[in-house]
Amino acid sequence: MWAVLPAKDFRNAKERLSPALSPAERQDLFAAMLEDVLAAAADAPSLAGILVLTRDAKAAEIAGRYGARVEDEPANDGQSAAVTRGAQHLIEAGIDSILTLPGDTPNLRASEIETIIARHDSQPAMSIVPSHDERGSNCIALSPPDLIPFHFGHDSLAPHLDEAAKRNIEPLIHHDLPGLALDIDTPADLALLLESDADTRARAYLEASGIAERFAAEANRPGAA
């Protein structure tokens, strides 16, 4: 099984964090989170490879450090289109199973990837990890890689389950992988990351940059929710 990871341009990364972070802070945080995800994937012995799809030179450089295969993206046309292209590349290379990974789940552990692979059924099969709010799809494992069309986005879980139902596929839904379930999109997500005890590059960046202290001061401000 191969991992497919789309990475958008750093300058456009994590725009929903703009109420809390500057553009430079968002880019630096995304770089740290992407490295956390790639490090976890590289440490998962059952993964045969990692395919990163990106137009961003910095993302490509980070991916290269972890032995990932990098494919240049022809356009910024969204996560679903990127993953679809990645799946097709791997099908053409003879790969029969993939799992998708987002670049914004810094608490991901290699053991969680191993769990997904170990539980994944024989073909045809689909496994899915919902986001922590039970609305998004943080990971989809598919055998074959084009088993269903992709509908990534904030409310993608229901459409992905609908696609499985149309094909009479009973997906395995993982509710016990908290690292992979926590994607960092909003200031509230960032607060959850800071509350966790994970030892990650993302958390280290938040501490070193003063962002964690800033969040703590805001939380302790009189009248703060």
C-alpha positions in Angstrom: 0.0 0.0 0.0 1.2 3.5 -0.9 0.4 6.8 0.8 -0.9 9.7 -1.3 -0.4 13.1 0.2 -1.4 16.4 -1.6 0.4 19.5 -0.4 -0.9 22.9 -1.5 1.2 26.0 -2.0 2.6 27.2 1.2 1.6 30.8 0.6 -2.1 29.7 0.5 -1.8 27.2 3.4 -4.2 27.2 6.3 -6.1 30.4 5.4 -8.8 29.5 8.0 -6.2 30.1 10.7 -5.8 33.8 9.5 -7.8 35.1 12.5 -5.1 33.8 14.8 -1.9 33.6 12.7 0.0 35.8 10.3 0.7 34.6 6.8 4.3 33.8 7.8 3.2 31.9 10.9 0.7 29.9 8.9 3.4 28.9 6.4 5.8 27.9 9.1 3.2 25.9 10.9 2.2 24.1 7.8 5.8 23.2 7.1 6.2 21.8 10.6 2.9 19.8 10.3 3.8 18.4 6.9 7.1 17.2 8.2 5.4 15.6 11.2 3.1 13.7 8.8 5.9 12.6 6.5 8.0 11.5 9.4 5.2 9.3 10.6 4.6 7.8 7.2 8.3 7.1 6.7 8.3 5.3 10.0 5.4 3.0 9.0 7.1 -0.3 7.8 4.0 -1.6 6.0 3.8 1.4 3.7 5.5 0.6 0.4 6.0 4.2 -0.6 4.8 7.8 -0.2 3.6 9.9 -3.2 3.5 13.7 -2.6 1.7 15.9 -5.1 2.6 19.5 -5.0 3.6 22.6 -6.9 5.5 24.1 -4.0 9.3 23.9 -4.0 9.5 23.9 -0.2 6.9 21.1 0.2 8.9 19.1 -2.4 12.1 19.6 -0.6 10.6 18.5 2.7 9.1 15.4 1.0 12.5 14.5 -0.5 14.0 14.3 3.0 11.7 11.4 3.8 12.2 9.5 0.6 8.9 10.4 -0.9 8.2 10.4 -4.6 7.2 13.9 -5.7 4.9 14.6 -8.6 4.5 18.2 -9.8 0.9 19.3 -9.7 -0.2 21.0 -13.0 -2.8 23.2 -11.2 -4.1 24.2 -7.8 -7.5 22.6 -8.5 -8.1 21.0 -5.1 -7.4 18.0 -2.9 -9.8 15.7 -4.7 -8.3 16.3 -8.1 -4.8 15.9 -6.8 -5.5 12.6 -5.0 -7.3 11.4 -8.1 -4.2 12.1 -10.2 -2.0 10.5 -7.7 -4.2 7.4 -7.6 -4.0 7.1 -11.4 -0.2 7.5 -11.4 0.0 4.6 -8.9 -2.4 2.4 -10.8 -0.3 2.9 -13.9 2.7 1.8 -11.8 0.9 -1.4 -10.8 0.0 -0.4 -7.3 -3.3 -1.9 -6.1 -3.9 -0.1 -2.8 -3.5 3.4 -1.5 -4.3 5.4 1.6 -4.7 9.2 1.5 -3.0 11.4 4.1 -3.5 15.1 4.8 -0.6 17.4 5.5 -2.2 19.0 8.6 -2.4 16.1 11.1 0.8 16.6 13.1 -0.2 14.2 15.9 -0.3 11.3 13.4 1.7 8.3 14.5 3.2 5.5 12.4 1.3 3.0 14.6 -2.0 4.5 13.4 -1.0 4.0 9.7 0.0 0.4 10.6 -3.4 -0.1 12.2 -5.2 1.1 9.1 -3.2 -1.3 6.9 -3.5 -4.2 9.2 -7.3 -3.9 9.4 -7.8 -3.2 5.7 -9.7 -6.0 3.9 -8.9 -7.6 0.6 -10.1 -6.1 -2.6 -12.4 -4.4 -3.1 -12.1 -2.6 0.2 -12.4 0.8 1.8 -11.3 2.1 5.1 -11.9 5.7 6.4 -10.8 7.9 9.3 -13.2 10.7 10.0 -12.0 14.1 11.2 -12.4 14.7 14.9 -15.7 16.6 14.3 -17.0 13.6 12.4 -17.6 15.7 9.2 -14.4 15.3 7.2 -12.4 12.4 5.8 -8.8 12.5 7.1 -7.7 9.3 5.6 -9.2 6.9 3.0 -7.7 3.6 2.2 -8.8 2.0 -1.1 -8.2 -1.2 -2.9 -8.1 -0.7 -5.8 -7.0 3.0 -5.7 -9.9 4.2 -7.9 -12.6 2.3 -6.0 -14.6 5.5 -5.4 -14.4 9.1 -6.6 -13.1 11.6 -4.0 -15.0 14.4 -2.5 -12.6 16.0 -0.1 -13.6 19.1 1.9 -15.0 20.0 5.3 -18.1 17.9 4.9 -16.7 15.0 2.9 -17.4 12.1 5.2 -21.1 11.7 4.1 -20.4 11.9 0.4 -17.6 9.3 0.7 -19.8 6.9 2.6 -22.5 7.5 0.0 -20.1 6.5 -2.8 -19.3 3.3 -1.0 -23.0 2.5 -0.5 -23.6 3.0 -4.2 -21.1 0.3 -4.9 -22.4 -2.1 -2.1 -19.1 -1.6 -0.2 -19.2 -1.7 3.6 -16.3 0.6 4.6 -14.4 0.1 7.8 -14.7 3.4 9.8 -11.9 4.0 12.3 -12.9 6.0 15.4 -9.9 5.1 17.5 -7.0 7.0 15.8 -7.0 10.4 17.5 -3.7 11.6 16.0 -5.0 11.2 12.5 -8.4 12.5 13.4 -7.1 15.9 14.5 -6.6 18.0 11.4 -5.6 21.6 12.1 -7.9 24.0 10.2 -9.2 26.6 12.6 -8.1 28.4 15.8 -10.2 25.9 17.8 -8.3 23.0 16.2 -5.0 24.8 17.1 -6.2 25.0 20.7 -6.8 21.3 20.7 -3.3 20.7 19.4 -1.8 22.9 22.2 -3.9 20.9 24.8 -2.4 17.6 23.5 0.8 16.2 24.9 2.2 15.1 21.5 5.9 15.7 21.0 5.8 17.1 17.5 7.6 19.6 15.3 4.3 21.6 15.0 4.0 21.9 18.8 7.7 22.8 19.1 7.2 25.6 16.5 4.1 26.9 18.4 6.1 27.0 21.6 9.3 28.5 20.1 7.4 31.2 18.1 5.4 32.5 21.0 2.1 31.4 19.5 1.4 29.0 22.3 2.0 31.8 24.9 -0.3 34.1 22.9 -3.1 31.5 22.9 -2.7 30.9 26.6 -2.9 34.7 27.3 -6.0 35.0 25.2 -7.7 32.0 26.9 -7.0 33.6 30.3 -8.2 37.0 29.3 -11.2 38.2 31.4 -14.3 37.5 29.5 -12.7 35.0 27.2 -15.0 32.0 26.3 
